[in-house]
Amino acid sequence: MSKQTKTVSTFSWSKVLRVLSYWSVVLIGIALLLSKIIPTSIGASIQLIGNVLAYIVVLASSFGYAMYKRNLWYFLIWAVALVLIVVFVILAL
């Protein structure tokens, strides 16, 4: 008899970040292509989604760095930058 091996999928934040960064690049590329071929609001909507995914990837990576430094100032600067990004993205809508 042969032994059956089970493949266990493990969750990791680095895998999530890689997938999000991949899809953000794909969506931004599609949006840029659509905006040149058919100038409609669909391209702008897809580009906004891609940009938001890219912001999520960058913010998650930078949060890890801020926590790695174990210094309150790094975290505070990160939090202020996060608030600024969210405010300006919302104001751009």
C-alpha positions, 0 to 999 in steps of 0.5 A: 500500500502506498501512503497518501499525502495530504497537501495542507494549505497554510495561510500567510500574509506574505502570500496575501500581499503577493496576490494583492500586488499582482491583481493591483498591477493587472487592474491598473494595466487593464484600466490604462488600456481601456482608457486609451481604447474606450475613454469611459468611466469604466477604465477610471473605476478599474484604475481606482480599484487597482490603486486601492489594492496597491495602497493596501499592499504598501500600507500592509508592508510598511506596517510590518516595518513600523512594528519591526522597528518597535519605536512609537514614532515610526508607528505614529508617522505611519498612522498619520500617513495612513490617514492622509492617504485615506482622506486624499483618496476619498476627496479624489472621488 
